[in-house]
Amino acid sequence: MQSLSETDGLIMFILEIYLLFIPILGRVIATFLCSGEKEVDLAVQSAKAAFKIWRKKSGMERSRILLEAARIIRERKDEIATVETINNGKSVFEARLDIDTSWQCLEYYAGLAASMGGEHVQLPGGSFGYTRREPLGVCVGIGAWNYPFQIASWKSAPALACGNAMVFKPSPFTPVSTLLLAEIYTEAGVPPGLFNVVQGGAATGQFLCQHRDVAKVSFTGSVPTGKKIMELASKGVKPVTLELGGKSPLIIFSDCDIENAVRGAMMANFLTQGEVCCNGTRVFVQREILDKFTEEVVKQTKKIKIGDPLEEDTRMGPLINRSHLQHVLGFIEQAKNEGAKVLCGGDLCVPEDPKLKDGYYMTPCVLGNCKDGMTCVKEEIFGPVMSILSFDTEAEVLERANDTNFGLAAGVFTRDIQRAHRVVAELQAGVCYINNYNVSPVELPFGGYKMSGFGRENGRVTIEYYSQLKTICVEMGDVESVF
Ligand SMILES: NC(=O)c1ccc[n+]([C@@H]2O[C@H](COP(=O)([O-])OP(=O)(O)OC[C@H]3O[C@@H](n4cnc5c(N)ncnc54)[C@H](O)[C@@H]3O)[C@@H](O)[C@H]2O)c1
């Protein structure tokens, strides 16, 4: 990657050339130029022009176009999933699930587009007031590399349904699949420029957040970047949605259905090579079942098929890039030094297929003997590493589960229905699962507490994050002046 930057007070010109590595093979497959300030401005201006047309359309008209886009995504599902797998390294089996939740999101907001109304309020003397729910304007979406197509869909669907335009910047590690979404929206009939994609890293993201014609920023990524985005957006008093990282607890009580709890723990840790924000990586197991649970989890983890993610039966592909792989392996080394026990995995993996020898593969890892103060238990690893901790009582585990700055998700496995609801009511997390983990129906809001962010994606409530409310006060009598 090369970076040249030049500032003379009036013109800022930034040229970055990114090399696009394919995680499966560890080879460069493309290079691309980043959008500088000028390209960002062009994208915003074209979105602004499209917004003028789009905002005038009725909800039904917008709905029809979103439904058509959803249909095209369904039709092109296998192709998009393949691109996503090449882009990100996740198994094609999983990538197809991401594409499913993407078109479902478009369908869901298409369904809501026509019913976004305000309210009518009767006032004294025949006067009345009413409210209108109006779009914000040009919204910016900035995405992480773990769910590129899904993140772009989850942001753009509610934005467009509400009548906004969107300029989206994918992560420079996964720049490709979002372009397909832009192509699909265009084919479905949105005005040209309504959904634009710009490419680049931090500098491009900053230009977007600072642009005076941008009305809102919706960001998915790490906590440190989220803080910078909030700071940039605050200069223009722009609302932000932040979907940030996590270190979520999964609490397994001894009265659970243990087979389901094991499946839940696998789902909570090993999807997309463990590179999932809401993963339940702190697995608290009640002491009575610790050995049995751990034995079964280790057995299942060893069975995960690692290899070429384009093959149908692969369930774990490569991590996103070499430096991230090393970062994750570094956490495992540190965990060992701090007294955790590697129960399985945690090593570099060279798949048998010689063409994969330079890819970024590792074996999924289960760590035992973990303690609350260990780095592997406190920090987001963002890789296939499960930390198992034991506990004795409900009160104790709640205290420990909540002892984190993050608050994205949490889970509980128990057969005791009262305990299940009592525990989730106390968990400081935006998304809680009872007897399951990492399912994300688009009908339900998704987002964090504490440093995992604010604002929501999905569900009816997200309409409020992509619209603003106008109040109109109507006088039916004479003006009563106090002067
Ligand atoms: N809560 C969620 O919904 C969710 C979903 C997926 C990932 N994540 C989080 O994302 C992180 C991993 O993703 P990542 O490594 O791509 O995150 P990141 O914060 O490094 O980058 C995210 C995006 O922000 C851009 N960016 C970086 N610096 C910027 C700046 N100064 N101004 C504007 N944009 C900037 C990047 O180019 C990228 O597009 C993890 O912490 C994970 O938990 C959260």
The ligand as an SDF file (V2000), in Angstrom:
LIG
                    3D

 44 48  0  0  0  0  0  0  0  0999 V2000
  -21.5770   -4.3090   16.2910 N   0  0  0  0  0  0  0  0  0  0  0  0
  -21.5760   -4.7360   15.0450 C   0  0  0  0  0  0  0  0  0  0  0  0
  -22.6190   -4.8160   14.4120 O   0  0  0  0  0  0  0  0  0  0  0  0
  -20.2770   -5.1370   14.3710 C   0  0  0  0  0  0  0  0  0  0  0  0
  -20.3400   -5.9030   13.2100 C   0  0  0  0  0  0  0  0  0  0  0  0
  -19.1480   -6.2670   12.6000 C   0  0  0  0  0  0  0  0  0  0  0  0
  -17.9200   -5.8650   13.1440 C   0  0  0  0  0  0  0  0  0  0  0  0
  -17.8830   -5.1410   14.2750 N   0  0  0  0  0  0  0  0  0  0  0  0
  -16.5980   -4.7500   14.8710 C   0  0  0  0  0  0  0  0  0  0  0  0
  -15.7010   -4.3310   13.8610 O   0  0  0  0  0  0  0  0  0  0  0  0
  -14.3520   -4.6000   14.2330 C   0  0  0  0  0  0  0  0  0  0  0  0
  -13.6460   -5.3060   13.0930 C   0  0  0  0  0  0  0  0  0  0  0  0
  -13.8090   -4.6100   11.9090 O   0  0  0  0  0  0  0  0  0  0  0  0
  -12.6730   -3.6760   11.2940 P   0  0  0  0  0  0  0  0  0  0  0  0
  -11.3150   -4.2030   11.6640 O   0  0  0  0  0  0  0  0  0  0  0  0
  -13.0070   -3.4780    9.8620 O   0  0  0  0  0  0  0  0  0  0  0  0
  -12.9130   -2.3230   12.0940 O   0  0  0  0  0  0  0  0  0  0  0  0
  -12.2170   -0.8930   11.8680 P   0  0  0  0  0  0  0  0  0  0  0  0
  -12.7430   -0.0200   12.9290 O   0  0  0  0  0  0  0  0  0  0  0  0
  -10.7600   -1.0360   11.7330 O   0  0  0  0  0  0  0  0  0  0  0  0
  -12.7350   -0.4170   10.4390 O   0  0  0  0  0  0  0  0  0  0  0  0
  -14.1110   -0.3200   10.1380 C   0  0  0  0  0  0  0  0  0  0  0  0
  -14.2920    0.6490    8.9880 C   0  0  0  0  0  0  0  0  0  0  0  0
  -13.9270    1.9630    9.3930 O   0  0  0  0  0  0  0  0  0  0  0  0
  -13.0360    2.5280    8.4330 C   0  0  0  0  0  0  0  0  0  0  0  0
  -12.1880    3.4810    9.1390 N   0  0  0  0  0  0  0  0  0  0  0  0
  -11.0250    3.2300    9.7950 C   0  0  0  0  0  0  0  0  0  0  0  0
  -10.5680    4.3620   10.3740 N   0  0  0  0  0  0  0  0  0  0  0  0
  -11.4520    5.3480   10.0830 C   0  0  0  0  0  0  0  0  0  0  0  0
  -11.5350    6.7240   10.4040 C   0  0  0  0  0  0  0  0  0  0  0  0
  -10.6070    7.3390   11.1530 N   0  0  0  0  0  0  0  0  0  0  0  0
  -12.5860    7.4450    9.9500 N   0  0  0  0  0  0  0  0  0  0  0  0
  -13.5500    6.8470    9.2100 C   0  0  0  0  0  0  0  0  0  0  0  0
  -13.5210    5.5310    8.8570 N   0  0  0  0  0  0  0  0  0  0  0  0
  -12.4890    4.7850    9.2980 C   0  0  0  0  0  0  0  0  0  0  0  0
  -12.3440    1.3230    7.8570 C   0  0  0  0  0  0  0  0  0  0  0  0
  -11.7510    1.6110    6.6120 O   0  0  0  0  0  0  0  0  0  0  0  0
  -13.4710    0.3280    7.7580 C   0  0  0  0  0  0  0  0  0  0  0  0
  -14.2620    0.5600    6.6250 O   0  0  0  0  0  0  0  0  0  0  0  0
  -14.4520   -5.4800   15.4600 C   0  0  0  0  0  0  0  0  0  0  0  0
  -14.1850   -4.7160   16.6100 O   0  0  0  0  0  0  0  0  0  0  0  0
  -15.9070   -5.9230   15.4690 C   0  0  0  0  0  0  0  0  0  0  0  0
  -16.3940   -6.2640   16.7230 O   0  0  0  0  0  0  0  0  0  0  0  0
  -19.0530   -4.7470   14.8930 C   0  0  0  0  0  0  0  0  0  0  0  0
  1  2  1  0
  2  3  2  0
  2  4  1  0
  4  5  1  0
  4 44  2  0
  5  6  2  0
  6  7  1  0
  7  8  2  0
  8  9  1  0
  8 44  1  0
  9 10  1  0
  9 42  1  0
 10 11  1  0
 11 12  1  0
 11 40  1  0
 12 13  1  0
 13 14  1  0
 14 15  2  0
 14 16  1  0
 14 17  1  0
 17 18  1  0
 18 19  2  0
 18 20  1  0
 18 21  1  0
 21 22  1  0
 22 23  1  0
 23 24  1  0
 23 38  1  0
 24 25  1  0
 25 26  1  0
 25 36  1  0
 26 27  1  0
 26 35  1  0
 27 28  2  0
 28 29  1  0
 29 30  1  0
 29 35  2  0
 30 31  1  0
 30 32  2  0
 32 33  1  0
 33 34  2  0
 34 35  1  0
 36 37  1  0
 36 38  1  0
 38 39  1  0
 40 41  1  0
 40 42  1  0
 42 43  1  0
M  CHG  2   8   1  16  -1
M  END
$$$$
